Structure formats: structure tokens, C-alpha cells
Amino acid sequence: MAAQPLEIILGRQFGDSLGMPVFLVDPMGNLLFYNEPAEGILGLRFGETGSMKVEEWATVFKPTDIDGKPLPPEGLPLVQTLATQKPAHGSFYINNLKGERVFITVTAFPIVGRPDRYLGAMAMFWKSPLV
């Protein structure tokens, strides 16, 4: 694996120290890391999944809207942040890898290094009560 920028290394360390689920991707959307609290929601340890391309992680959890209609990858906040380099937020269902249907809320934001280098994005998410 290629050496990562310092900001990404620190982002991973920051995410690893949080009690809130965190998902970290590079500028192309490749999964770099998700933390232990995320493992509980996603249903699999990061060590078991490892890195994934955006096409894989954006569909493996089968995201759907509140009516059960499949969400395309571009409907996911983290994919929106990758496309626009701006924060995005939303709520939707996923089918985790334990076979459970979970309603989550996601806030994604870009990671920008110095001098103005776009390095990827981070998403924080949590189980949400149904609306």
C-alpha cells in the first residue's frame, strides 16, 4: 500500500479514537478505514473487509430509502461529498453484513490538506430512530 498523506493518517487515528462510527475514503472513493463502532453497525470487522472500491462499498450494504427503494451510489452522502468536495448529510436504510436492516444517518465532509489538497472524505454515522 502506498504511503498516505499525514492528514489521512491523522484522520484514521482520530476515527480510531472516537466512540462514533467513522468511514474514511481517498479522493477516488476507495475505502481506507472504518472504526470499531462502525463494525458494529456494518456487521463486519474492517480487518475482514479491508479496502474496497467505491462501487463495492456503495452497494454491498444495499442502501435504500425509507420506502425501500434502492439508492444509487450518487444518492449517498459520502459519494456526494466525493463528487462535490462539500459536506453532505442524509438518512437511509442499509442491510448490514449480519443480515440486519438498519436505519442510519450519515454526515460526510471532505478532508483538505495544505495547501488546498483534496485528500478524500470522512463520514460519521449512527443508528437513527425512524421518522
Helices and strands as residue ranges (DSSP letters): H 6-17, E 22-25, E 31-34, H 36-42, H 46-49, H 54-60, G 73-75, H 77-84, E 88-95, E 101-113, E 117-127
